[in-house]
Amino acid sequence: KASNVIDFERHTVTHQNLTTLTYKQQLHELAESKNWLDSHLNQQTLVIVYPDGVCNRSTIKAAKMTGYQYGLSTTPGIATSNENNYQLPRQRVIPNMSNAAFVALLQSD
């Protein structure tokens, strides 16, 4: 099967800070979100973007259990192979960002 050129990711069902929820609640939030994307967009969703960019051990356990392979935080940076797959940093692209600002963002350490 060919890979998608574009995948759609989302936070969770209700966009709550997952660290304030029980493991069972986190599992529900992550699983329902992934199931919806997979079935409605005919994709295999592999990335979770944590609401507020935060997670805890229970969140990571639930993400693995539901089939996510990567989790994105809001820690600024470019992910490398040395990172924990479930706590990856990312660069934030904002609306109306200039081309120069975007290039600078990609070149930052």
C-alpha positions as CSV (number, residue, x, y, z in Angstrom):
1,K,0.0,0.0,0.0
2,A,1.4,3.4,-0.9
3,S,1.9,6.0,1.8
4,N,-0.2,9.1,2.0
5,V,1.4,12.3,0.9
6,I,-0.6,14.1,3.6
7,D,-1.8,12.8,6.9
8,F,-4.2,14.6,9.2
9,E,-3.4,14.6,12.9
10,R,-5.4,15.9,15.8
11,H,-5.2,16.4,19.5
12,T,-7.8,14.2,21.1
13,V,-11.6,14.0,21.2
14,T,-12.2,16.8,23.7
15,H,-8.8,18.6,23.7
16,Q,-8.3,18.3,27.4
17,N,-4.8,18.3,29.1
18,L,-4.3,14.6,29.2
19,T,-2.1,14.7,32.3
20,T,-5.2,15.7,34.3
21,L,-7.1,12.5,33.3
22,T,-6.9,8.9,34.5
23,Y,-5.2,6.4,32.3
24,K,-8.6,5.0,31.2
25,Q,-9.8,8.5,30.3
26,Q,-6.6,9.1,28.3
27,L,-6.9,5.8,26.5
28,H,-10.4,6.7,25.5
29,E,-9.4,10.2,24.3
30,L,-6.5,8.9,22.2
31,A,-8.3,5.8,20.8
32,E,-11.5,7.6,19.8
33,S,-9.6,10.3,18.1
34,K,-7.4,7.9,16.2
35,N,-10.3,5.7,15.2
36,W,-12.3,8.6,13.8
37,L,-9.3,9.8,11.7
38,D,-8.5,6.3,10.5
39,S,-12.1,5.5,9.5
40,H,-13.2,8.9,8.1
41,L,-10.0,9.8,6.3
42,N,-8.9,6.3,5.2
43,Q,-5.5,6.6,6.8
44,Q,-3.4,5.0,9.6
45,T,-2.9,7.8,12.0
46,L,0.6,7.5,13.6
47,V,1.1,10.8,15.3
48,I,-0.6,12.4,18.3
49,V,-0.2,16.0,19.1
50,Y,-0.7,16.3,22.8
51,P,-3.2,19.0,23.9
52,D,-1.1,21.8,25.5
53,G,1.9,19.8,24.4
54,V,2.1,17.8,27.7
55,C,2.1,14.2,28.5
56,N,3.0,11.8,31.3
57,R,3.8,8.1,31.6
58,S,0.2,7.2,31.4
59,T,-0.3,9.3,28.2
60,I,2.7,7.6,26.6
61,K,1.5,4.1,27.6
62,A,-2.0,4.9,26.2
63,A,-0.5,6.4,23.0
64,K,1.5,3.2,22.4
65,M,-1.5,1.0,23.3
66,T,-3.7,2.7,20.7
67,G,-1.2,2.5,17.9
68,Y,0.4,5.9,17.8
69,Q,4.1,5.7,16.9
70,Y,5.0,9.3,17.7
71,G,3.9,12.0,20.1
72,L,4.5,15.7,19.6
73,S,5.2,18.1,22.4
74,T,5.4,21.9,22.2
75,T,9.0,21.9,23.2
76,P,10.7,24.0,20.5
77,G,13.3,22.2,18.4
78,I,13.9,19.8,15.5
79,A,13.4,16.1,16.3
80,T,16.3,13.8,15.8
81,S,16.7,10.0,16.0
82,N,18.0,10.5,19.6
83,E,14.6,11.7,20.9
84,N,11.9,9.8,22.7
85,N,9.3,9.0,19.9
86,Y,6.6,10.0,22.3
87,Q,8.0,13.4,23.4
88,L,9.3,14.9,20.2
89,P,10.0,18.6,20.0
90,R,8.6,20.5,17.1
91,Q,8.9,23.8,15.3
92,R,5.7,25.9,15.4
93,V,4.5,27.3,12.1
94,I,2.0,30.2,12.6
95,P,-0.5,31.7,10.3
96,N,0.9,34.4,8.0
97,M,4.5,33.4,8.8
98,S,6.9,35.0,6.2
99,N,9.0,32.8,4.0
100,A,12.1,34.2,5.7
101,A,10.8,33.4,9.1
102,F,9.9,29.9,8.0
103,V,13.4,29.2,6.6
104,A,15.0,30.6,9.8
105,L,12.8,28.3,11.8
106,L,13.9,25.3,9.9
107,Q,17.6,26.3,10.2
108,S,17.4,26.9,14.0
109,D,18.9,24.4,16.4
